[in-house]
Amino acid sequence: LVREGRAQGWRRIEWETGDENLIAQRLYDRIASLDPVKRYRIDLA
């Protein structure tokens, strides 16, 4: 995905994961930097 993003001129790759997804977070911590922004939402339905 990184190779494709560079080839396409992308500026970044972003994704989200749940707080409980600790196994995946260990991988993400090795390959990416953690964005300090927290996300909030209001469900309307």
C-alpha positions as CSV (number, residue, x, y, z in Angstrom):
1,L,0.0,0.0,0.0
2,V,2.9,2.4,0.8
3,R,4.4,1.7,-2.6
4,E,1.2,2.3,-4.4
5,G,0.6,5.5,-2.4
6,R,4.0,6.9,-3.3
7,A,3.5,6.0,-6.9
8,Q,0.1,7.8,-6.9
9,G,1.5,10.9,-5.1
10,W,-0.6,10.4,-2.0
11,R,0.5,12.6,1.0
12,R,-0.4,10.0,3.7
13,I,-2.2,6.8,4.5
14,E,-4.6,7.0,7.5
15,W,-6.7,4.4,9.2
16,E,-8.5,3.9,12.5
17,T,-8.7,1.0,15.0
18,G,-10.6,0.3,18.1
19,D,-9.1,0.8,21.6
20,E,-9.4,-2.9,22.2
21,N,-7.5,-4.0,19.1
22,L,-4.2,-4.3,20.9
23,I,-2.5,-6.9,18.6
24,A,-3.0,-4.7,15.6
25,Q,-1.9,-1.6,17.5
26,R,1.4,-3.3,18.2
27,L,2.0,-3.6,14.4
28,Y,0.8,-0.1,13.8
29,D,3.1,1.3,16.4
30,R,6.1,-0.2,14.5
31,I,5.1,1.1,11.1
32,A,3.4,4.4,11.6
33,S,3.1,7.4,13.9
34,L,0.1,7.8,16.2
35,D,-2.1,10.8,15.3
36,P,-2.9,12.7,18.6
37,V,-6.3,13.8,17.4
38,K,-9.2,12.0,19.0
39,R,-12.4,11.5,17.0
40,Y,-15.9,12.1,18.3
41,R,-19.3,11.4,16.8
42,I,-23.0,11.9,17.4
43,D,-25.1,9.0,16.2
44,L,-28.4,10.3,14.8
45,A,-30.1,7.0,14.0
